[in-house]
Amino acid sequence: MNLGIDKQTNEFRFIFLLASLFGAILIPPHFGDSTLFNVVWEVGFSAVLIVAMYSVTGPRAFLLPALILLVPTLASTWLDHFGVSGRLAFYIDNLTSIAFLSIIVAALLRYILSAQRVTTNVIYASMCVYLMLGLIWAAIYANINLFYEPAFAVSSGVELVGVAGDEVMGFFTYYSMITLSTLGYGDIVPTHKVAQAWAAVQAMVGQFYIAVVMARLVSLHMR
């Protein structure tokens, strides 16, 4: 069975990235009540960043900016372990993550849309893009909540006012994935107009992604 191996380069391209993305989303919540939660989240997200950098191939227009942003993005992820913490550090961490992941998404989309046939690598890459879109919007929501707090109403009673740290990233990752898939349980509601606008755009991006990218993959396969 071909587990994401590109026959032309004989390399694992995206299966490791997909596994690291699922790990970063699924593993940290199991440590939610533990003092290890921050470390687990930071290790998982750092793995995503490193594997994402490894997965990117193509012109320097993608490689160079991604490589330049990798170091500050990794550094900002671990700021609290260097005695730097607080709202500003968290805000910067989210900004660097948004910039780096956006470049990776652009590079993967270029790879997917330029593919001449559907391979396991192309399928894995399309899944990685979808999950990374969720992480990008999670960071956006976290910064919106910092700047316009309270920007979200939570029916479960979770307090988001004055909170800045990794513990809220799991919360916004959940909300982001639910919004991206347009599932919408209603337990979290954007109350500020800026948050509402970004939530609406994310829902549209999720639908456009399925309609455009998945339709192209199906047409390539049929062809």
N, C-alpha and C positions, 0 to 999 in steps of 0.2 A: 504493500500500500504506500502511495506517495504522500508523505506527511509534510507537504509544503516545501518539497525540495525542487528548486529550479533546475531543470535538466540542462540548461545552457551554462549555468554557473556552478552547479553542483553544490549549492549552499542552502542552508536553512535561511529563509528570508523573513517570514512573518509569523511562523507558528510560535516562536519564542515570545514575540511581541504580544500576540494574542493571549498566550498563557500568562504573561506578566500583567496584562491589563485585567484579566479576570481575577488574578491573585490580589491585585491592589484594591479591587472592588469588594471581593468576597471575604478576604482574610481579616482585615482590621476590625470589622464589626464584632468579631468574636472576642476581641480584647477591649470592648467598649468600657467595661467597668474596671479595667486594670491600669496600673501605672505604666504598663508597657505599650499602651495604645499608640502614643505619639511615635515611639520608636518603630513599631510595626508598620504604621502608616508611612513614615518617612523612608523606611527600607523598601517597602513595596513600591512607592512612587519613584524612588531613585532607580529601582530596577527597570521601571517603565521607561524612564528617561534614557538610560544607558542602552537598553535594547532597541529603543526607537531610533537612536542615533546610529546604531549598528545596522538597522534595517534600511536606512535611507540610501539609495543609490540614484545617480542621475547627474545633472549639470551642477556646476558650482553655485548657480543661483539658489539652489536649495541646500547644498552641502555646507558651504561656507557660513551662511547665517545660522544654520542649525548648530554647527560646531562652535561658533562664537557664543551662542546663547546657552549651550549645554553647561558650561562652567558656572555662570551666575545662577542658572536655574537650580543646579544641584546645590550650590552654596546656600541659596536662599531657603531651600527645603530644610536645611539643618541649622538655620540661624539660631534657634532657641538653645542649641547645644553649645553655642559659642557666646552665651550670655546676652544675646540680642533677641529681644522678644517684644511683644506689644502689637498694637494695631498697625503701625507703619510697616513693621517687618512683615506682618501677615499680608498686608496690601501689596508690598513689593514681591513677595513670594508668589502671590497669585498672578501678578502682571507678567513675571518672567515665565511662569508655567503656561500662561495663555499664549505668549509670543512663541515659545519653543514648540508647543504642541500644534499651533496653527501652521508653522512651517512644515512639520512632519505630515500633517493632514494634507497640505497642498502637494507635497512630494508624492504621497501615496495615491492621491486622486489622479495626479499626472500619470503614474504608473498604471492605474486601473483603466483610465479612459484611453490610454494609448495601446493597451493590450490588443493583440490581433486574434487571440483565442483565450478561452476560459480555462485556466489551470487552477490547481489547488492554491498556488501562491496568490493569484488574483482574488480568489474567494476569501482567503485569510486576510488579505490586505483590505478588502471591502468591509469585513467585520471589524478590523482594527480601527478603521476610520470612524465607524459608527460609535464605537466605545470611546474613542478619543474626543469626538464631538461632545459626548456627555461630560467628560472631565473638563473640557474647555469651558462649557457653560456652568459647571459647578463652581469653578474659580470666578467666573463673572458674577454669579449670584452672590458668592461670598463677599466680593468687593462692593457690590451694590448694597448689601446689607450693612456693611461697615460705613458706607458713605451716606446712606439714606435711612438708617435704622430708625424705627423698625420697618423694614420693607416687606416682611412676610408675616402672615398670621398662621399660627400652628395650633391645630385643634387638640393636640396631645399635651399641650402645656409646656413644651420645650421653650426655654428662655433664650432668645437670640440677641437681646439688647446688651451691648457692652461685651459681647463674647468675640474673641479673636484667637483662633488657634486651630490646630489640626482636628480637634473634636467636632467642629462644625462642618468640616469638609465632608465627612461621611453623611451628614444630614443633607447637604446641598448636592452631593453626588447622587443620593437616592432621589431627591426631587428632580434633578436634571434628567436622569434616565427615565423617570416616569413621564416627564414633560416631552422629552424627545420622542418617546413612543406614543405620545398622545393618550396614554392610559388614564392619568388624572384621577387619583383616588379622592381628592378633595380634602385630604388631611392637612395640606399645606397650600396656602393661597397667597399670591403676590398682592400686596395692598398698595404699594407705591407705583405710580405711573411708569417709572423707569423699569422697575422689576416686571411689571405687566407687559411692557413693550418687548423686553428681552425674552420673556417666556413665550409670547406669541410668535416671535421670530424663530425661536428654537423649535416650536411645534411645526412651523412651516418648513424649516430646514429638514426635520426628520421625515416629513412626507415627501418633500422634493427629492431627498436622497434615495428613498425607496423607489420613487417613480422614475427617476433618471438613471441612477447607477445600476440598480437591480434590473431595470428594463434593458439596459445596454448589455449586461452580462447574459441575460436570457437570449437576446437576439444574437449575440456572438456565438453562444452555445448551439442555437438552432442552425445558424449559418454553417 
